Amino acid sequence: MNPAPPQQQPGLLKSLRDLPRPVWILFAGTFLNKFGAFVIPFLSLYMTARGFSVTQAGLAMGAYGV
């Protein structure tokens, strides 16, 4: 009697594709939130390069934090 062949595990991409839509929506929202938080420190560099003072850039950063 031959043993049953081992069952293959689904691949990572297949498993990710099978996730429900709400999970993908949460993932997209989390990604946008984290990406926005990553860009914020560069806002001060951009503002000072465009002629704003360090104080004005700091106020803008503080306003974002509030």
Phi and psi restraints in degrees (value plus and minus 20) as a CYANA .aco file:
   2 ASN   PHI    -104.2   -64.2
   2 ASN   PSI     115.8   155.8
   3 PRO   PHI     -89.2   -49.2
   3 PRO   PSI     134.4   174.4
   4 ALA   PHI     -86.2   -46.2
   4 ALA   PSI     121.3   161.3
   5 PRO   PHI     -84.8   -44.8
   5 PRO   PSI     126.0   166.0
   6 PRO   PHI     -83.7   -43.7
   6 PRO   PSI     120.4   160.4
   7 GLN   PHI     -98.2   -58.2
   7 GLN   PSI     118.5   158.5
   8 GLN   PHI    -102.6   -62.6
   8 GLN   PSI     120.5   160.5
   9 GLN   PHI     -96.1   -56.1
   9 GLN   PSI     122.3   162.3
  10 PRO   PHI     -86.0   -46.0
  10 PRO   PSI     127.2   167.2
  11 GLY   PHI     -89.5   -49.5
  11 GLY   PSI     145.1   185.1
  12 LEU   PHI     -81.7   -41.7
  12 LEU   PSI     -65.3   -25.3
  13 LEU   PHI     -83.4   -43.4
  13 LEU   PSI     -59.5   -19.5
  14 LYS   PHI     -83.9   -43.9
  14 LYS   PSI     -62.7   -22.7
  15 SER   PHI     -83.5   -43.5
  15 SER   PSI     -60.3   -20.3
  16 LEU   PHI     -87.1   -47.1
  16 LEU   PSI     -59.6   -19.6
  17 ARG   PHI     -85.0   -45.0
  17 ARG   PSI     -48.1    -8.1
  18 ASP   PHI    -102.8   -62.8
  18 ASP   PSI     -23.2    16.8
  19 LEU   PHI     -86.3   -46.3
  19 LEU   PSI     126.2   166.2
  20 PRO   PHI     -87.8   -47.8
  20 PRO   PSI     139.0   179.0
  21 ARG   PHI     -76.8   -36.8
  21 ARG   PSI     -62.8   -22.8
  22 PRO   PHI     -78.3   -38.3
  22 PRO   PSI     -51.9   -11.9
  23 VAL   PHI     -86.1   -46.1
  23 VAL   PSI     -61.8   -21.8
  24 TRP   PHI     -86.5   -46.5
  24 TRP   PSI     -55.9   -15.9
  25 ILE   PHI     -86.0   -46.0
  25 ILE   PSI     -63.6   -23.6
  26 LEU   PHI     -83.6   -43.6
  26 LEU   PSI     -60.5   -20.5
  27 PHE   PHI     -81.3   -41.3
  27 PHE   PSI     -65.6   -25.6
  28 ALA   PHI     -83.8   -43.8
  28 ALA   PSI     -62.8   -22.8
  29 GLY   PHI     -83.9   -43.9
  29 GLY   PSI     -60.9   -20.9
  30 THR   PHI     -85.3   -45.3
  30 THR   PSI     -61.5   -21.5
  31 PHE   PHI     -81.7   -41.7
  31 PHE   PSI     -66.6   -26.6
  32 LEU   PHI     -83.1   -43.1
  32 LEU   PSI     -59.5   -19.5
  33 ASN   PHI     -83.7   -43.7
  33 ASN   PSI     -66.7   -26.7
  34 LYS   PHI     -87.3   -47.3
  34 LYS   PSI     -58.5   -18.5
  35 PHE   PHI     -85.3   -45.3
  35 PHE   PSI     -60.9   -20.9
  36 GLY   PHI     -82.6   -42.6
  36 GLY   PSI     -59.3   -19.3
  37 ALA   PHI     -88.1   -48.1
  37 ALA   PSI     -51.3   -11.3
  38 PHE   PHI     -88.9   -48.9
  38 PHE   PSI     -54.6   -14.6
  39 VAL   PHI     -98.0   -58.0
  39 VAL   PSI     -46.3    -6.3
  40 ILE   PHI     -74.9   -34.9
  40 ILE   PSI     -65.9   -25.9
  41 PRO   PHI     -79.7   -39.7
  41 PRO   PSI     -49.6    -9.6
  42 PHE   PHI     -96.1   -56.1
  42 PHE   PSI     -35.5     4.5
  43 LEU   PHI     -81.3   -41.3
  43 LEU   PSI     -60.6   -20.6
  44 SER   PHI     -85.3   -45.3
  44 SER   PSI     -59.4   -19.4
  45 LEU   PHI     -84.1   -44.1
  45 LEU   PSI     -62.0   -22.0
  46 TYR   PHI     -83.9   -43.9
  46 TYR   PSI     -65.0   -25.0
  47 MET   PHI     -85.3   -45.3
  47 MET   PSI     -62.7   -22.7
  48 THR   PHI     -88.9   -48.9
  48 THR   PSI     -51.0   -11.0
  49 ALA   PHI     -90.3   -50.3
  49 ALA   PSI     -46.6    -6.6
  50 ARG   PHI    -107.8   -67.8
  50 ARG   PSI     -17.5    22.5
  51 GLY   PHI      87.1   127.1
  51 GLY   PSI     -22.6    17.4
  52 PHE   PHI     -95.1   -55.1
  52 PHE   PSI     130.3   170.3
  53 SER   PHI     -95.6   -55.6
  53 SER   PSI     145.7   185.7
  54 VAL   PHI     -83.6   -43.6
  54 VAL   PSI     -56.3   -16.3
  55 THR   PHI     -83.8   -43.8
  55 THR   PSI     -65.1   -25.1
  56 GLN   PHI     -83.5   -43.5
  56 GLN   PSI     -61.2   -21.2
  57 ALA   PHI     -84.1   -44.1
  57 ALA   PSI     -60.2   -20.2
  58 GLY   PHI     -83.7   -43.7
  58 GLY   PSI     -59.6   -19.6
  59 LEU   PHI     -83.9   -43.9
  59 LEU   PSI     -59.5   -19.5
  60 ALA   PHI     -85.2   -45.2
  60 ALA   PSI     -61.1   -21.1
  61 MET   PHI     -84.4   -44.4
  61 MET   PSI     -61.1   -21.1
  62 GLY   PHI     -84.5   -44.5
  62 GLY   PSI     -58.8   -18.8
  63 ALA   PHI     -83.0   -43.0
  63 ALA   PSI     -58.0   -18.0
  64 TYR   PHI     -84.0   -44.0
  64 TYR   PSI     -59.2   -19.2
  65 GLY   PHI     -86.3   -46.3
  65 GLY   PSI     -51.1   -11.1
